[in-house]
């Protein structure tokens, strides 16, 4: 019986060594969660017959440190949850490895080529349904300028121009000017120029030109004794004609915040909307888990949001290859959230979560296992010597 007990001890220690060696081997594996071997005694009837490794406890809840990568598609998850991907067989897998790429078809992939799962983007900004995240590969269409927010100071030191009437070609007929780049419906770039002319009293007249050609529109800005803008109180709509081949160009100019104070004339805001068409130049993931497509025209759009899965019993997850896990009947049904919402943890951009293996602890466990192995081997040796002595005595 001693032989059997010692052999069970050696077998259990060997199984434990497998766990320790796996931890040590994965000390540098991104997103790896260490395991701990659990041992229990074996009893047959009322007689002790040795030991066995009864289970392995996964340190799912223990986060690893994060390290900077600078990657635009790299994110580290802190707190509860897992990134979710779907493999070629349609199986959902969970991982803490936040390294993503975009394939030639535009699908967002995890580090092993599985399609990342996330919420679809919607026009209203709300989270859509969960599925594959796909980045559009085509161009983003041009958008005509429809609004312009302008804020400036019309100097109260201005004197009336020496040349009248206003002539956009004669700088002596206006006090100041400002140029804004605008776009028509085809994405063609135009220049909208505002010419500011001191009016009567505390007023300033604004004249306009598109691509150097005067526009038949004049707006009067009236200011109070404190230099505050009194009128207009709403955006001024300018009909700027119809560029060749494009739709009619109409822009609402908002002068809210413009002042008339002493000193130099200044422009503090000159913000039009609209843009030319553009091609995809890159993608990134932000701290909300939003996958953002960036285009050559300086525009960007959210195409999806990573879905972070949480499970009622994460410790019961079944480990599979590629530093991933799958759910089973013991884990409960996954619940999905956007990062930082519900039970999901938060994300750090340009970083990845390292293995949570404590190398010092593993080396101590390794020495302990070695000692236990030697002790069980000693039992076998002693039993063998006793059997030899008994045989010689017979």
C-alpha positions as CSV (number, residue, x, y, z in Angstrom):
1,X,0.0,0.0,0.0
2,X,2.9,2.4,0.7
3,X,4.0,2.0,-2.9
4,X,0.5,3.0,-4.1
5,X,0.3,6.0,-1.8
6,X,3.8,7.3,-2.7
7,X,3.0,6.8,-6.4
8,X,-0.2,8.9,-6.0
9,X,1.8,11.6,-4.3
10,X,4.3,11.6,-7.1
11,X,1.5,11.7,-9.7
12,X,-0.3,14.6,-8.0
13,X,3.0,16.6,-7.6
14,X,3.7,16.0,-11.3
15,X,0.3,17.3,-12.2
16,X,0.9,20.4,-10.0
17,X,4.3,20.9,-11.7
18,X,2.4,21.0,-15.0
19,X,0.3,24.0,-13.7
20,X,3.4,25.7,-12.3
21,X,5.4,25.2,-15.5
22,X,2.5,26.5,-17.6
23,X,2.3,29.6,-15.4
24,X,6.1,30.2,-15.8
25,X,5.9,29.6,-19.5
26,X,3.2,32.2,-19.9
27,X,4.7,34.8,-17.6
28,X,5.2,37.0,-20.7
29,X,1.9,36.1,-22.4
30,X,-0.5,39.1,-22.8
31,X,-3.8,38.6,-21.0
32,X,-2.8,35.3,-19.4
33,X,-4.4,34.4,-16.1
34,X,-2.4,32.1,-13.8
35,X,-3.7,28.8,-12.4
36,X,-3.3,27.2,-8.9
37,X,-3.2,23.5,-8.4
38,X,-5.5,22.3,-5.6
39,X,-4.8,18.9,-3.9
40,X,-7.1,16.5,-2.0
41,X,-6.7,13.2,-0.2
42,X,-8.0,9.9,-1.6
43,X,-9.8,7.5,0.7
44,X,-11.0,4.0,-0.2
45,X,-13.5,2.9,2.3
46,X,-12.0,3.9,5.6
47,X,-8.4,3.7,4.4
48,X,-6.3,6.6,3.2
49,X,-4.7,5.7,-0.2
50,X,-2.9,8.9,-1.2
51,X,-3.4,12.2,-2.8
52,X,-4.5,13.7,-6.1
53,X,-4.7,17.1,-7.9
54,X,-8.4,17.7,-7.6
55,X,-8.8,21.0,-9.5
56,X,-7.2,24.1,-10.9
57,X,-8.3,27.5,-9.7
58,X,-8.0,30.3,-12.3
59,X,-7.0,33.7,-11.1
60,X,-9.6,35.3,-13.4
61,X,-10.3,38.2,-11.2
62,X,-6.7,39.2,-10.7
63,X,-5.7,41.9,-13.2
64,X,-2.2,42.0,-14.7
65,X,-0.2,45.2,-15.0
66,X,-0.5,47.2,-18.2
67,X,2.3,48.2,-20.6
68,X,2.3,50.9,-23.2
69,X,2.4,49.8,-26.8
70,X,1.3,53.1,-28.5
71,X,-0.9,51.0,-30.9
72,X,-4.0,52.8,-32.0
73,X,-6.0,49.6,-31.9
74,X,-4.5,48.3,-28.6
75,X,-6.6,48.6,-25.4
76,X,-6.2,47.2,-21.9
77,X,-9.2,46.2,-19.8
78,X,-9.1,47.0,-16.1
79,X,-11.8,45.4,-13.9
80,X,-14.4,42.8,-14.8
81,X,-15.1,41.5,-18.2
82,X,-13.7,40.1,-21.4
83,X,-13.4,41.1,-25.0
84,X,-15.6,39.0,-27.2
85,X,-14.8,37.4,-30.5
86,X,-16.4,34.9,-32.8
87,X,-14.3,32.2,-34.4
88,X,-14.7,30.6,-37.8
89,X,-17.2,28.0,-36.4
90,X,-19.4,30.7,-34.9
91,X,-18.2,30.0,-31.3
92,X,-18.1,33.0,-29.0
93,X,-14.8,33.2,-27.2
94,X,-13.7,35.6,-24.4
95,X,-10.2,37.1,-23.9
96,X,-8.3,39.8,-22.1
97,X,-6.0,40.3,-25.1
98,X,-6.9,43.8,-26.3
99,X,-4.9,43.8,-29.6
100,X,-7.0,44.4,-32.6
101,X,-6.5,44.9,-36.4
102,X,-8.6,45.5,-39.4
103,X,-8.5,43.0,-42.3
104,X,-8.8,43.8,-46.0
105,X,-12.6,43.4,-45.9
106,X,-12.8,45.9,-43.1
107,X,-13.6,43.5,-40.2
108,X,-12.1,44.2,-36.8
109,X,-10.1,41.1,-35.8
110,X,-8.6,40.1,-32.4
111,X,-5.0,39.0,-32.1
112,X,-5.7,35.6,-33.5
113,X,-7.8,36.6,-36.5
114,X,-11.2,36.1,-35.0
115,X,-13.9,38.7,-35.6
116,X,-14.3,41.1,-32.7
117,X,-17.9,41.5,-31.5
118,X,-19.4,44.9,-30.7
119,X,-22.4,47.2,-30.9
120,X,-23.2,48.7,-34.3
121,X,-23.1,52.5,-34.6
122,X,-26.4,54.3,-35.1
123,X,-27.3,57.7,-36.5
124,X,-28.5,58.9,-33.2
125,X,-25.3,57.8,-31.3
126,X,-27.1,55.0,-29.4
127,X,-25.7,51.5,-29.2
128,X,-27.1,49.2,-31.9
129,X,-27.2,45.4,-32.1
130,X,-24.2,43.2,-31.3
131,X,-22.3,41.6,-34.1
132,X,-19.2,41.8,-36.2
133,X,-17.6,45.2,-36.3
134,X,-16.8,46.3,-39.8
135,X,-15.0,49.5,-41.0
136,X,-16.2,50.9,-44.3
137,X,-13.4,50.7,-46.8
138,X,-14.8,53.2,-49.3
139,X,-14.7,56.9,-49.4
140,X,-16.7,59.2,-47.1
141,X,-18.9,61.4,-49.2
142,X,-18.5,65.2,-49.3
143,X,-20.8,67.3,-47.2
144,X,-21.7,70.9,-48.1
145,X,-21.2,73.7,-45.6
146,X,-24.5,74.7,-44.1
147,X,-23.3,76.5,-40.9
148,X,-20.6,78.9,-39.9
149,X,-19.9,80.0,-36.3
150,X,-18.0,83.3,-36.3
151,X,-16.9,85.2,-33.2
152,X,-14.7,88.3,-33.4
153,X,-14.2,91.8,-32.1
154,X,-15.2,94.7,-34.2
155,X,-12.9,97.5,-33.0
156,X,-14.7,100.5,-31.6
157,X,-11.6,102.5,-32.7
158,X,-12.5,102.1,-36.3
159,X,-13.3,105.2,-38.4
160,X,-15.5,105.1,-41.5
161,X,-13.6,104.0,-44.6
162,X,-12.2,106.8,-46.8
163,X,-13.5,105.1,-50.0
164,X,-17.2,104.5,-50.6
165,X,-19.2,102.6,-51.7
166,X,-17.9,99.2,-50.6
167,X,-15.7,97.5,-53.2
168,X,-14.2,94.1,-52.3
169,X,-11.3,94.9,-54.6
170,X,-10.4,98.1,-52.7
171,X,-9.0,97.6,-49.2
172,X,-9.7,101.3,-48.4
173,X,-13.5,100.6,-48.6
174,X,-13.6,98.3,-45.6
175,X,-12.0,98.1,-42.1
176,X,-11.3,94.4,-41.8
177,X,-12.0,91.1,-43.5
178,X,-12.0,87.4,-42.7
179,X,-11.8,84.3,-45.0
180,X,-13.5,81.0,-44.4
181,X,-13.0,77.8,-46.4
182,X,-16.4,76.3,-47.3
183,X,-17.5,73.3,-49.4
184,X,-20.3,72.7,-51.9
185,X,-22.3,69.5,-52.3
186,X,-19.6,68.0,-54.6
187,X,-16.9,68.7,-52.0
188,X,-15.3,71.5,-54.1
189,X,-13.6,74.1,-51.9
190,X,-14.6,77.7,-52.0
191,X,-13.6,80.9,-50.1
192,X,-16.2,82.9,-48.3
193,X,-14.9,86.3,-47.4
194,X,-16.6,88.6,-44.9
195,X,-15.8,92.3,-45.2
196,X,-16.5,94.5,-42.1
197,X,-17.3,98.1,-42.6
198,X,-17.9,100.7,-39.8
199,X,-21.5,101.8,-40.0
200,X,-23.4,104.6,-38.3
201,X,-23.2,104.8,-34.5
202,X,-22.4,101.5,-32.9
203,X,-23.0,99.3,-35.9
204,X,-20.9,97.4,-38.4
205,X,-22.0,96.4,-41.9
206,X,-20.9,93.0,-43.2
207,X,-20.5,92.4,-46.9
208,X,-19.8,89.0,-48.5
209,X,-18.0,87.5,-51.5
210,X,-17.7,83.9,-52.7
211,X,-14.5,83.1,-54.5
212,X,-13.8,86.8,-54.8
213,X,-17.2,87.6,-56.4
214,X,-19.4,89.9,-54.4
215,X,-22.6,88.4,-53.0
216,X,-25.8,90.6,-53.0
217,X,-26.2,90.4,-49.3
218,X,-25.4,92.9,-46.5
219,X,-25.8,92.2,-42.8
220,X,-25.9,95.0,-40.1
221,X,-24.4,94.1,-36.7
222,X,-25.7,96.4,-33.9
223,X,-23.9,96.6,-30.5
224,X,-24.8,97.9,-27.1
225,X,-23.0,100.4,-24.9
226,X,-21.0,97.6,-23.3
227,X,-19.9,96.3,-26.7
228,X,-22.3,93.3,-26.6
229,X,-24.1,92.2,-29.8
230,X,-27.7,93.3,-29.9
231,X,-28.7,92.1,-33.3
232,X,-29.0,89.8,-35.1
233,X,-30.1,87.4,-32.4
234,X,-30.3,84.4,-34.8
235,X,-28.1,83.0,-37.5
236,X,-28.0,84.9,-40.8
237,X,-28.7,82.8,-43.8
238,X,-26.7,83.6,-46.9
239,X,-27.8,82.5,-50.4
240,X,-24.4,82.1,-52.1
241,X,-25.6,80.9,-55.5
242,X,-25.2,77.6,-57.2
243,X,-21.6,76.4,-57.9
244,X,-21.2,74.5,-61.2
245,X,-22.7,71.1,-61.1
246,X,-23.5,71.3,-57.4
247,X,-26.6,72.2,-55.3
248,X,-27.3,75.7,-54.3
249,X,-25.0,76.8,-51.5
250,X,-26.7,78.3,-48.5
251,X,-24.9,79.0,-45.2
252,X,-26.3,80.2,-41.9
253,X,-23.7,82.5,-40.2
254,X,-24.0,82.7,-36.4
255,X,-22.4,85.9,-34.9
256,X,-23.3,85.0,-31.2
257,X,-20.4,86.2,-29.0
258,X,-19.1,88.9,-31.3
259,X,-18.2,92.1,-29.6
260,X,-17.4,95.8,-30.3
261,X,-14.6,96.9,-28.0
262,X,-11.6,99.1,-28.1
263,X,-8.3,97.8,-29.4
264,X,-7.5,95.6,-32.4
265,X,-10.0,93.7,-34.4
266,X,-9.7,89.9,-33.7
267,X,-11.2,86.6,-34.8
268,X,-11.6,84.1,-32.0
269,X,-13.8,81.5,-33.7
270,X,-14.3,80.7,-37.4
271,X,-15.9,77.3,-37.5
272,X,-17.7,76.1,-40.6
273,X,-19.1,72.6,-41.1
274,X,-18.8,70.7,-44.3
275,X,-15.9,68.8,-45.9
276,X,-14.5,67.3,-49.1
277,X,-14.8,63.6,-49.8
278,X,-12.1,61.5,-48.1
279,X,-10.6,58.0,-48.1
280,X,-9.9,55.8,-45.1
281,X,-6.4,56.4,-43.6
282,X,-6.6,54.6,-40.3
283,X,-8.6,53.3,-37.4
284,X,-8.3,53.6,-33.6
285,X,-10.1,52.5,-30.5
286,X,-10.9,55.1,-27.8
287,X,-11.3,54.7,-24.0
288,X,-15.1,54.1,-24.5
289,X,-14.3,51.1,-26.8
290,X,-15.5,53.0,-29.8
291,X,-13.8,51.9,-33.1
292,X,-13.2,55.1,-35.0
293,X,-12.5,55.4,-38.7
294,X,-10.3,58.3,-39.8
295,X,-10.4,59.8,-43.3
296,X,-8.0,61.9,-45.4
297,X,-10.3,64.9,-45.2
298,X,-9.8,65.1,-41.4
299,X,-13.2,63.6,-40.6
300,X,-13.8,60.6,-38.4
301,X,-16.8,58.5,-37.6
302,X,-17.6,55.8,-35.0
303,X,-18.3,52.5,-36.8
304,X,-18.9,50.3,-33.7
305,X,-18.2,49.9,-30.0
306,X,-16.5,46.8,-28.4
307,X,-18.8,44.6,-26.4
308,X,-17.4,43.7,-23.0
309,X,-18.8,40.4,-21.7
310,X,-19.3,39.6,-18.0
311,X,-20.5,36.3,-16.6
312,X,-22.1,35.4,-13.3
313,X,-19.4,32.7,-12.6
314,X,-16.2,33.7,-14.4
315,X,-14.1,31.2,-12.4
316,X,-15.9,28.4,-14.2
317,X,-14.9,29.5,-17.7
318,X,-13.3,26.8,-19.8
319,X,-9.8,27.7,-21.0
320,X,-9.1,27.1,-24.7
321,X,-6.2,28.0,-26.9
322,X,-5.0,31.5,-27.8
323,X,-5.3,32.8,-24.2
324,X,-9.1,32.6,-24.4
325,X,-12.0,31.0,-22.6
326,X,-15.5,29.8,-23.6
327,X,-18.7,29.7,-21.5
328,X,-20.3,26.6,-20.2
329,X,-23.4,25.6,-18.2
330,X,-21.6,26.6,-14.9
331,X,-20.7,30.1,-16.0
332,X,-24.2,31.4,-16.6
333,X,-25.3,33.5,-19.6
334,X,-22.9,36.3,-20.6
335,X,-24.1,39.9,-20.1
336,X,-22.7,42.6,-22.4
337,X,-21.9,46.2,-21.8
338,X,-19.9,49.0,-23.3
339,X,-16.7,49.7,-21.4
340,X,-17.2,51.6,-18.2
341,X,-20.9,50.8,-18.0
342,X,-22.8,48.3,-15.9
343,X,-20.5,45.6,-14.6
344,X,-17.8,46.1,-17.3
345,X,-14.4,47.4,-16.5
346,X,-12.7,50.4,-18.1
347,X,-10.3,50.7,-21.0
348,X,-6.9,52.3,-21.4
349,X,-5.9,53.1,-24.9
350,X,-2.5,52.3,-26.4
351,X,-1.8,49.7,-23.7
352,X,-2.2,45.9,-23.2
353,X,-2.8,43.9,-20.1
354,X,0.2,41.7,-19.2
355,X,0.1,38.2,-17.6
356,X,-0.8,38.2,-13.9
357,X,1.8,35.5,-13.1
358,X,3.8,36.3,-9.9
359,X,7.2,34.8,-10.8
360,X,8.4,34.8,-7.2
361,X,5.4,32.9,-6.0
362,X,5.8,30.4,-8.8
363,X,9.4,29.7,-8.0
364,X,8.6,29.2,-4.3
365,X,5.8,26.7,-5.4
366,X,8.3,25.0,-7.7
367,X,10.8,24.5,-4.8
368,X,7.9,23.2,-2.6
369,X,6.9,20.7,-5.3
370,X,10.4,19.6,-5.7
371,X,10.7,18.9,-2.0
372,X,7.4,17.0,-2.0
373,X,8.5,14.9,-5.1
374,X,11.7,14.0,-3.4
375,X,9.9,13.0,-0.2
376,X,7.5,10.7,-2.1
377,X,10.5,9.2,-3.9
378,X,12.1,8.6,-0.6
379,X,9.1,6.6,0.5
380,X,9.4,4.4,-2.6
381,X,13.1,3.9,-1.9
382,X,12.5,3.1,1.8
383,X,9.7,0.6,0.9
384,X,12.0,-1.0,-1.7
385,X,14.8,-1.4,0.8
386,X,12.4,-2.9,3.4
387,X,11.1,-5.4,0.8
388,X,14.7,-6.4,-0.1
389,X,15.5,-6.9,3.5
390,X,12.4,-9.1,4.0
391,X,13.2,-11.2,1.0
392,X,16.8,-11.8,2.2
393,X,15.5,-12.9,5.6
394,X,13.3,-15.6,4.1
